């Protein structure tokens, strides 16, 4: 058997080409530096995904403007080839347009996951293979390692930086090719390595915003992508009363408490966005609680085939939001549909969010939330059949 190098690839590093996805930030720059130090044949690729125009020098986004220049300077410093690929049209089609349509349908999308799924880990991965690379390395904080049934993903050592939630859609086939050298490192150590290599970006702040929403105002971006798409409608209480008007459901999110625009004698929350009827449905906090979740586009990374899950389900932990702690849940295969029962329930769960599975530190995949259901044993069955009592089902027409 051929001896494996530090990336678990056959052959010595000097005969092993690796493409590094360079965003212009500290993390991916240090990945390139580490692999260069180890003697790999490193090629840097930066994707131009979005031209901010006047916002191009913003330090809170990635893959545009100043970030591209920073990546180029790092590559020059490390004496490695570097290419910038214009993926703007592909990004607009696969990520931005989907983001806008998802919001207009009443969902709460997460475009960074879609970008990893449809651009970085698909198009860029194919480009890396075309360049003769044996692996694509990124600066994500997540660990990958060989397991008994193939490569596995695990949470990063730096819990505050762990990005496993955003990588749930990574497929088993992609895992064979991807490498994440920062999985065992802490951020201060990464910055120290950047300083040690004399990289100008050593103190650069981390990207915080969605790259095409640098201002954080989602509704403005959606209105630009879908002119005249925001339609006014009724604000409806869960008891059926019309209690106000709104100027577009894109201005609301499930769980929202402030800025609803109605005066009431009780605290009200947005509990559902009914895109079909252009209604914002509000009610008391207890109407936010969800215990059953129906998923679409499941990506399963467990050892046992999803089709072979027992009727009693599989106990695991899930995250509904990237910043929350994983909570206990049971995953069911109901006639091929993925159903999650949250043991403790969760407030403000919205269609379009991700539900990500864990077994300890191991990432088992996940899916996109299609609908949520209240308490009651019948919720699992009604979720699959499309019972109208499931919050959010009407918000995702035509999606399987």
C-alpha positions in Angstrom: 0.0 0.0 0.0 1.3 3.4 -0.9 2.5 5.6 1.9 0.0 8.5 2.7 1.0 12.1 3.1 -0.5 14.4 5.7 -3.6 14.9 3.6 -4.2 11.1 3.5 -3.3 11.1 -0.2 -0.8 8.6 -1.8 2.7 9.9 -2.7 5.0 12.6 -1.3 3.7 16.1 -1.0 6.0 17.5 -3.8 4.2 15.3 -6.3 0.7 16.0 -4.9 -1.1 19.0 -6.4 -3.7 20.7 -4.1 -6.0 23.5 -5.0 -6.7 26.0 -2.2 -9.9 28.0 -2.3 -8.6 31.4 -1.4 -11.2 33.9 -0.2 -8.7 36.6 0.7 -9.2 36.1 4.4 -6.9 34.8 7.1 -8.1 31.2 7.2 -7.7 30.2 3.6 -4.4 32.1 3.3 -3.0 30.2 6.3 -4.2 26.9 4.7 -2.2 27.8 1.6 0.9 28.7 3.7 0.7 25.4 5.7 0.5 23.3 2.6 3.3 25.2 0.9 5.5 24.6 4.0 4.8 20.9 3.8 6.0 20.9 0.2 2.7 20.4 -1.7 2.3 21.7 -5.2 -0.3 24.4 -4.2 -2.5 26.3 -6.6 -4.7 29.1 -5.3 -8.1 29.8 -6.8 -10.3 32.8 -5.9 -13.9 33.0 -7.1 -15.3 36.4 -8.0 -18.9 35.9 -7.0 -20.3 39.4 -6.7 -19.2 42.9 -7.6 -20.2 45.2 -4.8 -19.3 48.3 -6.8 -19.0 51.0 -4.1 -19.0 48.4 -1.4 -16.1 46.4 -2.9 -13.7 47.4 -0.2 -15.9 46.3 2.6 -14.1 44.1 5.1 -17.1 42.2 6.2 -17.8 40.1 3.1 -15.9 37.6 1.0 -15.2 36.8 -2.6 -15.3 40.3 -4.1 -13.3 43.5 -4.5 -10.5 43.9 -1.9 -10.7 40.3 -1.0 -9.5 39.3 -4.4 -6.6 41.6 -4.2 -5.7 40.3 -0.8 -5.7 36.7 -2.1 -3.5 37.7 -5.0 -1.0 39.3 -2.7 -0.9 36.3 -0.4 -0.2 34.0 -3.4 2.6 36.3 -4.5 4.1 36.2 -1.0 3.9 32.4 -0.9 5.3 32.1 -4.5 2.4 30.1 -5.8 0.2 30.3 -8.8 -3.1 32.0 -8.4 -6.2 32.2 -10.6 -9.3 34.4 -10.3 -12.4 32.8 -11.9 -15.4 34.9 -12.7 -18.4 33.0 -11.4 -20.7 36.0 -11.1 -23.4 34.7 -13.5 -23.3 31.2 -12.0 -23.6 32.7 -8.5 -26.4 35.0 -9.4 -28.4 32.1 -11.0 -27.7 29.4 -8.4 -27.6 31.4 -5.2 -28.9 35.0 -5.4 -32.0 34.3 -7.4 -32.8 31.3 -5.3 -32.4 33.5 -2.2 -34.9 36.0 -3.5 -37.4 33.5 -4.6 -37.1 31.7 -1.2 -37.8 34.9 0.7 -40.8 35.7 -1.5 -42.3 32.3 -0.8 -42.1 33.1 3.0 -39.0 31.1 3.8 -35.8 32.1 5.7 -33.0 31.0 3.3 -29.3 30.5 4.2 -27.4 31.4 1.0 -24.0 30.6 2.4 -24.9 26.9 2.5 -26.2 27.1 -1.0 -23.0 28.7 -2.1 -20.9 25.8 -0.6 -23.3 23.3 -2.1 -23.7 24.6 -5.6 -20.6 26.7 -6.3 -17.6 25.9 -4.1 -18.0 22.2 -3.6 -19.4 21.5 -7.1 -18.1 23.9 -9.7 -14.8 24.7 -8.0 -14.3 21.1 -7.2 -14.7 20.1 -10.8 -12.3 22.9 -11.8 -9.7 21.6 -9.3 -9.9 18.1 -10.9 -9.4 19.7 -14.3 -6.2 21.2 -13.0 -4.9 17.8 -12.0 -5.3 18.4 -8.3 -5.7 15.5 -6.0 -7.6 17.5 -3.4 -9.4 20.8 -2.8 -8.5 22.4 0.5 -10.5 25.2 2.2 -10.2 27.4 5.3 -13.4 26.1 6.9 -13.3 25.2 10.6 -14.4 21.6 10.4 -12.5 18.3 10.6 -12.6 15.5 8.1 -11.1 12.1 8.7 -11.3 8.6 7.3 -13.9 6.4 9.0 -14.8 2.7 8.7 -17.2 3.5 5.8 -15.5 6.4 4.2 -14.6 9.9 5.0 -16.4 11.6 8.0 -17.0 15.2 9.0 -16.6 16.2 12.6 -17.0 19.5 14.4 -13.9 21.7 14.7 -11.8 21.9 17.8 -12.6 25.6 18.1 -16.3 25.4 19.0 -16.8 29.1 18.6 -15.6 28.8 15.0 -17.1 25.5 14.0 -18.7 25.7 10.6 -20.2 22.2 10.4 -23.7 23.6 10.3 -23.0 25.4 7.0 -21.5 22.3 5.4 -24.3 19.8 6.1 -25.0 19.4 2.4 -21.5 18.1 1.6 -21.9 14.8 -0.1 -19.9 11.6 0.7 -18.4 11.8 -2.8 -17.2 15.3 -2.2 -15.7 14.4 1.1 -13.3 12.0 -0.5 -11.8 15.0 -2.4 -12.1 17.8 0.2 -9.6 18.7 2.9 -10.0 21.0 5.9 -6.5 21.7 7.4 -7.8 24.1 10.1 -10.1 21.6 11.8 -7.8 21.0 14.8 -6.7 24.6 15.2 -7.9 27.7 17.2 -8.3 31.1 15.6 -5.5 32.8 17.6 -3.1 30.1 16.4 -4.2 30.7 12.8 -3.5 34.4 13.1 -0.1 33.7 14.7 0.8 31.5 11.7 -0.3 34.3 9.3 2.0 36.8 11.2 4.8 34.3 11.1 4.6 34.1 7.4 4.5 37.9 7.1 1.1 38.0 5.6 -0.6 41.4 5.5 -4.0 39.9 6.2 -3.0 38.5 9.6 -5.2 40.9 11.5 -8.0 41.1 8.9 -11.4 40.9 10.4 -13.6 37.9 9.6 -16.4 38.1 7.1 -19.7 38.5 8.8 -22.3 39.4 6.2 -23.8 37.6 3.2 -21.6 38.7 0.4 -24.3 40.2 -1.7 -26.1 41.8 1.3 -23.2 43.9 2.8 -25.6 46.3 4.4 -27.7 43.6 6.0 -30.9 44.9 4.5 -32.3 41.8 2.9 -35.5 43.4 1.6 -33.6 46.0 -0.4 -31.7 43.3 -2.2 -34.8 41.3 -2.9 -36.6 44.3 -4.3 -33.7 44.9 -6.6 -33.6 41.3 -7.8 -37.4 41.0 -8.0 -38.8 44.5 -8.8 -42.4 45.0 -7.7 -42.4 41.6 -6.0 -43.3 42.9 -2.6 -47.0 43.0 -2.4 -49.1 44.5 0.4 -51.5 42.3 2.4 -53.2 41.6 5.6 -51.8 41.0 9.1 -54.0 38.2 10.5 -54.3 37.0 14.1 -54.2 33.2 14.5 -57.8 33.4 15.6 -58.7 34.7 12.1 -59.1 38.4 12.8 -57.5 40.9 10.3 -55.7 43.3 12.6 -53.6 45.3 10.2 -51.8 45.7 6.9 -48.2 45.0 5.8 -46.2 46.2 2.8 -44.6 42.9 1.9 -43.9 39.6 3.7 -40.2 40.0 2.8 -40.1 42.5 5.6 -41.0 39.9 8.2 -39.4 36.7 9.7 -41.0 34.0 11.8 -40.4 34.7 15.5 -40.3 38.4 14.9 -41.6 40.5 17.9 -40.8 44.1 17.2 -41.8 46.2 14.2 -44.8 44.1 13.3 -46.9 47.3 12.8 -50.0 46.6 14.9 -51.1 47.7 18.3 -52.5 44.9 20.5 -53.2 44.2 24.1 -50.9 41.2 24.1 -47.3 40.5 22.9 -47.6 39.2 19.3 -45.1 37.3 17.2 -44.9 36.4 13.6 -45.9 32.7 13.6 -46.4 32.1 9.8 -45.8 33.8 6.5 -48.6 32.7 4.0 -47.1 33.7 0.6 -50.1 32.3 -1.3 -52.5 34.6 0.4 -49.9 37.4 1.1 -50.7 37.2 4.8 -48.5 37.7 7.9 -50.0 35.6 10.6 -49.3 36.7 14.2 -50.1 35.2 17.6 -49.0 34.6 21.1 -45.5 33.1 21.8 -46.9 29.6 22.4 -47.9 29.4 18.8 -44.2 29.6 17.8 -43.4 26.2 19.4 -42.6 23.5 16.9 -41.8 19.8 17.7 -42.2 18.1 14.4 -40.2 19.2 11.3 -40.5 17.9 7.7 -37.3 18.1 5.6 -36.6 18.3 1.9 -33.4 17.7 0.0 -32.0 15.4 2.7 -28.2 14.8 2.6 -27.4 11.8 4.7 -23.8 11.0 5.9 -24.5 8.3 8.4 -23.1 4.8 8.3 -26.5 3.2 8.2 -28.6 3.9 5.1 -31.4 6.3 5.7 -33.8 3.8 4.0 -32.9 1.3 6.7 -33.7 3.4 9.8 -35.8 1.5 12.3 -39.5 2.3 12.6 -38.8 3.7 16.0 -36.4 6.2 14.5 -32.8 7.2 15.2 -31.8 9.2 18.3 -29.4 12.0 17.5 -28.9 15.7 18.1 -29.9 18.6 15.7 -29.2 22.2 15.2 -31.8 24.5 13.8 -29.6 27.6 14.0 -25.8 27.7 13.6 -25.2 29.5 16.9 -27.3 27.3 19.1 -26.3 24.1 21.0 -27.4 20.8 19.5 -30.6 19.5 21.0 -31.9 16.0 21.3 -34.2 14.7 18.6 -35.4 11.6 16.8 -35.1 11.2 13.0 -37.8 9.1 11.2 -38.0 7.8 7.7 -41.7 8.1 7.0 -42.4 6.6 3.5 -39.1 8.1 2.3 -39.6 11.5 3.9 -37.3 12.7 6.6 -39.2 13.7 9.7 -37.5 15.2 12.9 -39.1 15.1 16.3 -37.5 17.7 18.6 -37.7 16.3 22.2 -37.8 19.7 23.8 -39.3 21.8 20.9 -38.0 25.0 19.4 -39.5 28.4 19.0 -39.6 30.3 15.7 -38.6 27.5 13.3 -39.0 28.7 9.7 -39.2 26.9 6.4 -36.0 27.5 4.4 -33.8 27.0 7.5 -31.5 24.0 7.8 -31.9 21.2 10.3 -28.4 19.6 10.8 -27.8 16.2 12.4 -25.0 15.2 14.8 -23.9 12.1 16.6 -21.5 13.5 19.2 -19.0 15.6 17.2 -19.8 13.8 14.0 -21.9 15.5 11.3 -24.5 13.2 9.9 -25.9 15.5 7.3 -29.3 17.3 7.4 -31.9 18.9 5.2 -33.9 22.0 4.5 -36.9 22.7 6.5 -40.1 22.3 4.4 -42.7 22.6 7.2 -43.1 22.4 11.0 -45.8 20.8 13.1 -47.1 21.3 16.6 -47.3 18.9 19.5 -49.2 15.6 18.9 -48.4 12.2 17.6 -50.4 12.8 14.4 -48.0 15.5 13.4 -45.5 13.1 11.8 -48.2 11.5 9.6 -49.9 14.8 8.6 -46.5 16.3 7.7 -46.0 13.7 5.0 -49.6 13.9 3.7 -49.5 17.8 3.6 -52.1 18.4 6.3 -52.9 22.1 6.4 -52.3 22.2 10.2 -48.6 22.2 9.5 -47.1 25.7 9.8 -45.2 26.7 6.7 -46.4 24.1 4.3 -48.1 26.7 2.2 -44.9 28.7 2.1 -43.1 26.2 -0.1 -45.3 25.4 -3.1 -44.1 23.0 -5.7 -40.9 22.0 -3.7 -40.2 18.3 -3.0 
